[in-house]
Amino acid sequence: MEKKYLSAAAAALLLSLCSCHGSRPPAHAAPDSLAAANNTPPDSLPLPGATKSVTNFSDVIGWKDGSKPIAPPGFEVTKFADGLQNPRWIYVAPNGDVFVSEAHAIKRFTQEVINKWSGKANSENNSITANRITMFRDTNNDGLPDERHTFLKKLNQPMGMLILNNIFYVANTDGIVQYPYQTGMTTMEADGKKIVTLPAGGYNNHWTRNIIPNEDGSKLLVSVGSGTNDAEQGMEVEKNRANILIMNPDGSNLKIYANGLRNPVGMDWAPGTHTLWTVVNERDQLGDDLVPDYFTSVQEGGFYGWPYAYFGQHEDPSFKGKEPELVKKSITPDVALMAHSASLGLLFYKGTVFPEKYRNGAFISQHGSWNRTYLSGYKIIYIPFQNGKPAGKAEDFLTGFIANEPKSEVHGRPVGMAMMKDGSLLVADDAANTIWRVSVKK
């Protein structure tokens, strides 16, 4: 049962992170994480409805006059590519070719809902998706592309990509498609073969599908977000949703790996372990500080609560008393992140070029809030790891995306990440149609 009163430590933590509900604080005051110094989750959370649910869409103004994201001292940020159409995800092939999937929700919200909630439309709300994958190649090893090719088109809201055993996999919103692949090819001419059908459509941006291999490439894992915010249309529409699926590379033996994960998008294996981790974009409309997004290890067969419970065994008010046994089964995530920050991308840094403190740790991209009094997210954070476990509090890594917090203006929104062969980090800024490269200064 959810506690009505906080412990002294939890109260101090939440006060420091969530101190301004009635008025919007300066941009620098927005907190980056609910994780304590040792990344243990808070022992209590605000009550549902402690603050009202608000609509605060950001307005994207782009990057002007040479402005760009801000990295820590010792790093530099350069523009890797621009002129894209909602670049969502990045995949780096074994030979170094960089693939970018360009897609968007066809209709994020209906205009009727937008008008009801906020009286204004956001530039992202009714975008038409590009439905393509663009490939970039760096032929002179200077960290910037010399070639650009349309690799695949006429897809159905693609996101995740993977090359395995001479097959190029695309995770469309409605299924997994495979294509015959040869190293170095610049355009895919062959027709694809759909090997798995996935449920399409759904709430907000839960159209994204990610795909990664297991450690030896014998299985594929696919993330599928929920079809609703909080199962308000009934669980019958949630079949094979709000979970991570696992299957054979040919699409056979599809089954659930873990469930109760409202919108798991980024997935990666922690270096030196056999543990899968994911970041989860949690539910809306329970207040400014509910529910925390989270970063967690994933137990095969594990249940993470959605929609009956959140952040462990906190019972969801919409399901009070309805599924007590499922509430009891709910696994508490490892690391709490700021509510509504839209934590989507995940990458463990497995290179050796970044300083020692970043090696084997986790980068998490936060696409940014819309259901919060002041903007949260709109950055990339970093969580250090030791011995395969979080070993410190989340810290900012790539910031500067918020242009004017009181006006809710942002330059862009970070989402997909990938490591180049030279150890630099690529970041997809889908709202600004740009790919950024973060490298160590020479």
N, C-alpha and C positions, 0 to 999 in steps of 0.2 A: 504494500500500500504506500502511496506517496505521502511523504512527510509534510506536515503543515508548517513546521518550523525548521529553520536551517541550523546546523551546527555552527559554532562560532567560526570555524575555518571556512566552511562552505559559504557562510554569509559574507565573510570578508572577501572571498574570491569573487562571488557574484556581484557584490557591491562595486568592486574595482573594475569589473568588466562591463557591467550593465547599469551604470549609475544614472543614465539620463533617459527617461521614458517620456516625460512631459514636454521636453524641448530638445531640439537637435543639437548635439555638441559639435565642436570643431572637427574637421576631418581627421586630424591626428589623434583624436580621443577614441575613435572607433576601435574596439578590441579585436584581436585576431584569433583568439582561441578560448575555450572554456577549460582547457587542460591545465591541471596544476603542474608544478615544476617537475614532478616525476611522472606526469601524464596519467595519473590515476583520475578517473572520472569523478565529478562532484557527487557527494553522497545524498544530495537533494537538489531539486529543481523548483522553479516557481510553479505555482498552481496554474492550471489552464485558465486562460482569461485574466490573469493578473494584470496584463496590459491588453488593450484591445488590438485586434488584428487590423493592420493598416495596409494600404496600397501605396507604394512609393516606387514607381517605375523610374529607372534611370534614363536620362536622355543622352545618347551617344553623340559627341561632337567631333570625334576623330582626333588625330594627332596633327598639330599644325606647327609651322615655323621650326621644324627640326626637333620638336619635343618627342620624348620617348620614355619608356618605362625606366625605373631607377633600380639598379642592383647595388649590393653592398660594395664597399671599397675593395679594390683589387679586381673587380669585374668590369667589363664593358658590354654595352647593349648596342647591337647593330640591327638594321633591317635586313632580314634574309630574303624576303619576298613580299610583294604587295599586289594589288589589283586582283585579288581573289574574291570569291563570293561566299562569304560565311565559312571560312576554313575552320573546321571543327576538330579534326583529329590528325595526328602525324604518325607516320610509321617509317622507320629507317630500315632499308633492306640490308642484308649482309654485305653487299658490295658498296654501300654508302648512298645509294639512291634514296631520295626523300620523297615519300608519297603523302599527299595531303587530301583528305576527303572534304568536299565542299557540299554542305547540306544544311537545311534549316527546317524547323517546323513549318509545315505549309500554312497552318493557321494556328498560332499559339493560343490565342483567346478569340472568341467571337467579339465583334464590335459591341454587341449588346452588353456583354459582361464587362468589357473595358469601360464603357460609359457608366455602367452602374457603380463600378468600384471607384473609378478615379476621375471620370469626366474628360480623360485625355487618352489619346492613342500613342503608343510608343512606336518608334520606327521599325522595331523588330517584329511587331505583332503579326503582321500579315505578309511576311516575305515569301517569295516563291523560291523554292529550293533549287540549287544548281544541279544536283544529282550527278556529280562527276568526281573523278579523282585526278589530280594533277601531279605530275612527277617532276622533280628538280634534280639536276646532276651538277656536281662540282668537279670539273675536269682538271683544274690546276691546283686543287687542295689549298685554296685560300680561305675556305670557310663560307664562300658565297657561291650561289649557283651560276653556272655558265649556260646551262640548257634548261628549257622548260617545255614540257610536253603534256598534252591532254592524254592521259593514260587510259582512262575509262570514262564513258558517259552513258546516259540513259539508264541510270541506276534509280533505286527507290530509297531516297534519304539514307545514303551510306554513311557509316561512321568508322567502325573498327576495321582494320586491315591486318593481314598476316601472310607471310610467305613460309610455306612448309612443304618439303619434299616436292619441289617444282610445281607447286600449286599456289596460286594467289587467291586468298580468301577475302571476300567482302561481306561485312555484316550490314546488310540493308535493314531497314526498319521492320520489314515483313519476312526476313529469312536470311540464311547464309548461302552465299553463292560462291562457287569455285571456278577458277579459270586456269588453263594450262599456262605455266610461266617458265620463261628462260631468263637467266641472269643477263642484264644489260638491255632488255627490250624496252622500248620507249612508248609503244602504243599497243594496247591489247585489241587484237582484231577478232579473236575467237569468241564464240558465244559462251556465256556462262551456264553452269549447271546448278540449279537450286537443290541443295541437299537437305535443308531443314527449313520448315515454315515456322515463323514466329508470329505472335500476336502483334498487330499493328494498331496505330492510333493511340489516343489516350490523353491524359491530363498534361497541360503545360508542355514542357519539353521532354517528356518521357518517351520520345520516339527513338532515342539513341540506343544502339546495340554495340557493345564492345566484344572483342574476341582475342583471346591469348591462348598459347599452348600450355600444357603442364610441363613439368621439368624435363621430361625425356621426349616430348613431342608425340606421345602415344594417345593423348586426349586433347580436346579443345574445350575451353571454358567460355561461356557466352553470358553476358550480363543483360538483363531485361528489367526495365523499370515498371512500376505499377501503372495501371491504366487510369487511376483516379488519385485524388489527393489522399483520401482516407477511407477508401472502399465505400464511398457514399452511393455508388451505383450497385452495390452488392458484390459478393465474392465470386459470383458466377462469371464476371467479366475479367477476373484476375488469374485465370488459368495460365500457368507457365509464366506468370509475371511476378514482379517484386522478388526476384531471386537470381541466383547464378546457376546456369545449366551446365552440364558436362556431357560430352558426346565423343564418339570416335571421329577420326579425321574425315571419314566418308559420310558423316552425318547419322550413322546408326547408333542405336543404344542411347538415345537422348533421355536424360533424366535430370532431376533436381540435385544440385550439389549442396546448396544452402538456400534457405528461404526466409521470408519475413524481412527482407532488405528492400526498403521502399524504392529507392532508385540508386542501385550500385552502378557506377560507370567505370571509373578507373580501377584497374586490377593489376597486381604485380606480385612477384615472389620475392620475399625478403632474402637478400644475399646471405649465403652461409647457412640457410635453413631449408626446410621443406614446407614452409608456411605461406599460404596465400593471404594477401591483404587487399582490402578494398576501401574506397571512400564512398559514403552513402549520403545522398541528398534527402533530408528528412521532410516530414509533413509540414504544411502551412496552416495558418488561420487559428493558432492557439495562443498567439501573443508574440511580442517581440523576442522573447528568450526561449520559446518552445517552438519546435523541438530542436535540440542541438544536432547539427550534422555530425558525422563521426567518421573516424578512421579506425579500422579494426582488422585483426586477424580473423580468418574465416575457417570455422570448423566444418568439415564435411558432415553433412546431415544436420547442421546447426540451424536453429530458429532464432531470428533476431527481433521478433516482436510485431512487426507491421502486419495488420493494422491494429491489433488488439492491445498492444503495449508499445511504449517507446523508451529508449535508453534503459534497457534492462526491463524491470518489472513494474514500471510506472504505467498504470492502466489508462488506456485512452478513454476520454469521457464519452465518446460515441459508442463504446462497447462495454460500458461499466456493467460488471456482473455477468457478462454473456459468455466469456470463454476463460474462466479462471485457470483451467489446466494449461492452456496455451500461454497465458500470462506468466505462470510459474516456470514454463520452459524457456522463456525469453532470455537470451544471452546478453549480458551487459557488454557493450563495445569497449575497446581498449582506450580510445582517446576521443574526448568530446571536442568538437569544433564549434565555432560560432553558429548559432541558429540562423537559418535563411541565407547563409553565405554561398550556397550552391557549390559545395565542394565536389568537384567532378573529376579532375585529372589527378593521376597518381603515377609517380615515377621514382623508383629506387635508383639512386645514382651509383652505377656500377663501374664508372670510369676511374681514372687515376690522375686526371688533369686538375680538377678542382682541389682546393686545399683539403687537408686531411679531415677536417671537421665535417665535410660534406660527404665523405665517402661512405657508401652503404646506407646512408640516411634517405628519408622520404621527402620528396617535393610534392606538394598538393596544390593544385590550382583551384581558386575559388572564383567562380564565374560572376558572383555578385547577387545581392538581394533585390527583391521587389516587395516582400511582405514584412518590412521592418521600418520603424520610425525613421532611423537614419541608415545610410548605406553601410552594409558590411560585406566583407569579401572584397572582390575586385583586386585581387593580389595573388601572388604565389607565396606560400609559407613553406618552411622547412622544419622537419622534426628529426633530430639526430637519433641514431640507433647504435646500440652496443649489444653484441651477442644475440642479434636477431630481435631485439626488443627496443621500444622507445626509451631513450635515455636522457631526455631533456624536454623542456617546454618548447612549444611551437614558436618560431620566430619569423619575422618578415624576411623574404628574400627578394621578390620582385614587386615593386610598388609603383605608385605614380599614376595608376589607372583612373583614380578619382580626380576630376578636374576642379569641380566646385561642389563640395558636399551640400551646402545649404540649398543650392539650386538643383541638386540631384543630377549634376552633369558629370559624365565620365568620358575619358578619351577612348576607352575600349574595354574589352572583357576577356581575360585569359581563360583558356580551357585546355586543349590537348597539349601534351609535352612529349618530347622524344630526345634521346641523346644521339648526337652525331658521332661518326667514327673518330673524330678528333677530340671527343670528350666534351664539346660544347653542348649547351642546352637549347633546344628549339622550343618556342612557345607559340601556339596558335592564338591569335587575338581575333576571334570570329566577328566581333562587332565592328572592328576597324579594318577587316579584310587583309590582315597583315600577319606574317610570320616573323617573330623576333628571334635573334640569336644572342645568347648570353655566353660569353667566353671570358677566360682569364686574361687580364691585361699582360701584354708582353713587354 
